[in-house]
Amino acid sequence: MAFSATFNFSSLILLFIILLHLAEAHQTVVGVYETPAPTPLPDAIDCGVACEGRCKMSSRPRLCKRACGSCCADCKCVPPGTYGNLRSCPCYDNLTTRNQIHKCP
């Protein structure tokens, strides 16, 4: 009889330890597969203001602003300054017309 009681008590302790281990393992797995917090999106660029600055010295400002606005909408960036600096915005630098001429001012 004493053996039976000891065996039942040992079985309950073992069962408790196994359940505790499974609960901890579940928390670890859930923690590993949770998706990380989304990274904040970069600040949206105001293409109108950016292109206004880019085209202020242009001899054809309306044409420049229209082309710049189209490029800005596609690339979400405008190079600094009124001319050049295209390497700071690679997408802006790579857009071309059908005749393979740079599209963006």
N, C-alpha and C positions, 0 to 999 in steps of 0.2 A: 504494500500500500504506500509506503514512504517513497519507494522508487517511482511509482506512478505519479504522485503529487510533485516530486522533484522534476520528473520528465515534463509534465504539463507546464510547470512554472518556467522551465528552461525553454520550452517551445514558445511560450508567450513572449519571453524576453527576446528570443531570436526573431520572432515575427515583428516585434516592435522595432528592433534594430534595422531589419530589412526595409520596413515601411519608411523609417526615418531616412535611410540611405536613398531610397527611391525619390522621396520628396526633395532632398537636396540635389540629386542629379537632375530632376526636372527643372528646378530653379536655375541651375547652371546652364542647361541646354536652352531654356527660354531666354536667358540673358545673352547667350552667344548669338542667337538668331534674330534678336530684335533689330529693327532697322535703325540706323543712326539718325539723329535729328537732321532734318533737311538743312542744307547750307543756305544762307540767305542769298537771294538773287542780287546781282550787282545793281547799283542804282541805275534807274532808267535814264537814258540820255534824252535831253530835249533837243531833238534834231533841228528845230527851227532856230533856236538860239545858237547851237553849234555851227550850223551852216551860215547863219548871219555873220558870225565872226570869221568863218573860213572864206566867205565870198565878199567881204567888205572892200577889198582892193581890186576886185575883178572889173574888167572893162565891160563885161556883160553880166551884171549881178543877178538878173532874173533867171537867165539860163544856168548860171552857176548854182544858184539856190535850188533850182529844180533838180539838177543832176546830183547835187550834194544830198538833197533830201531823199532821193531815191536810193542812193548808196547808203546813207545813214539808216534808212528803214531796213535794208537788207543786213547790214553789218553791225548795227547797234553801236557804232563808234564813228568819230570824225577825227582825223589827225589834227594836232594843234597847229596854230599859225595859219597864215594866209596862203602858203605855198609849200610844197615838199612835205617832209616828215611822214611819208607814206608807210615807212617801216613800222611805225608805232601802231598801225591798224592794218594788218596783213590782208584781211578780207577786202578792205577799201582799196588796197593796192592791186588786188587780183581781179577786180571786176572790169570787164572790157565790153566794148560794143561788138556788133556783128563783124565789124572790120578789124577786130583785134586792137582797137585803140583804147587807151585807158578811159573809162567811163567817168570816173570820179575826179572832180577838180581838186 
